[in-house]
Amino acid sequence: MKEKIQALARQYHADTVACRRHLHAHPELSFEEVQTGKFVADQLTALGVQHKHGVAENGVVALIKGKNPRKRTIALRADMDALPIQEANDVPYKSQNAGVMHACGHDVHTASLLGTVRILNELRGEFEGSIKCIFQPGEEKLPGGASLMIKAGVLENPRPTSIFGQHVHPPLHAGMIGLKPGIYMASADEIYVTVKGRGGHGAMPHDCIDPVVITAQIIVALQQLVSRYADPAVPTVLTFGKINSTGGATNIIPNEVKLVGTFRTMHEKWRTEAHKRMKKIAESIAKGYGAACDFDIIKGYPVLYNHEELTKRTKQWAVEFLGKSNVVDLPLRMTAEDFAYFSQAMPACFYRLGTGNPERGITSPIHTETFDIDEAALETGMGLMAWLAVKELGG
């Protein structure tokens, strides 16, 4: 079976590259993946694969039935949305949509899963059970397409017993993968703060309630939440990325200051406690200066947990498929991913697909305007995912 899958991955590589380049040239933002969803559905129709289009609006779900299809079902997932970035690469498949780019590799994920579908569909008479392939919208934007697809019933009828997902990783050379069992990626929450004071002339601060100074005090105090309240064993990050005032100038104290940031951690109980502490600290500081503070937290993606036993099996199977030298262990990441919703619902394994090639200058990180991949990674991506699916079904 391994040799058959590897041969089919080589055979379908060129077509999968073509799919990836089409998707890369026509990126769509989160929850706007109308043409992307249609492209995926059209590809599945051409393959004769049973599917449903329009799950959580733009999502697509395919079902590949092997022998004895009701014996067991597992799931594979790819995300489809792009980022609001203007591409700087000079390549034939450069984004044709101004200000939108597949800078996080979701074009790779989608094309790779389409390649996996082709492989598994051809081999469906050689394994037992069913494989649900989930093409998901809106990974980059709250509330996350994964949560919406779950609410729409994507994990029902039939219900998978486990799920796999992969994500591009430029630091790893194409042909390699990396994984980590247990807690792997952080939860992510958005923070929106408005400090309301009383503006006036910059030369007469005694007649004002200066929201700029108060906001500065709040920022410094909240950073101590991490250094003085968080358990050192629990990774925690609090970052404020934007601050601006309404009506301020060199000699004008504004009425309001707005502050936005992100809070990330690896522990759900501490996450809830930290939310309460941050709000209390900020509001107390503002009140002490005679100001008011609106402190809003939009709860985002949960902690991503890689099921220990499933990830252990995945590593073993990856070594069998790729060779020991091409499978590496990875550290914790403070980035977030809405695949975490799937990992909270069932045994899950989310691994990293190597896409870099320093010899060819392919090293740009994700979320940058020069991100690209060594397309040899697509052969690894679709072949390995097909192999994992068959092995997890007991093949």
Secondary structure as UniProt FT lines:
FT   HELIX           2..11
FT   HELIX           13..25
FT   TURN            30..31
FT   HELIX           34..47
FT   STRAND          51..55
FT   TURN            56..58
FT   STRAND          59..65
FT   TURN            69..70
FT   STRAND          73..79
FT   STRAND          82..83
FT   TURN            92..93
FT   TURN            98..99
FT   HELIX           106..122
FT   HELIX           124..126
FT   STRAND          130..136
FT   TURN            142..143
FT   HELIX           145..151
FT   TURN            152..155
FT   STRAND          163..173
FT   TURN            174..175
FT   STRAND          177..179
FT   STRAND          182..185
FT   STRAND          189..196
FT   STRAND          200..201
FT   TURN            202..203
FT   HELIX           205..207
FT   HELIX           211..228
FT   TURN            232..233
FT   STRAND          236..246
FT   TURN            250..251
FT   STRAND          252..253
FT   STRAND          256..265
FT   HELIX           268..288
FT   TURN            289..290
FT   STRAND          292..298
FT   STRAND          304..306
FT   HELIX           308..322
FT   HELIX           324..326
FT   STRAND          327..329
FT   TURN            338..339
FT   HELIX           340..345
FT   STRAND          348..357
FT   HELIX           358..360
FT   TURN            366..367
FT   TURN            369..370
FT   TURN            375..376
FT   HELIX           377..392
FT   TURN            393..394
//
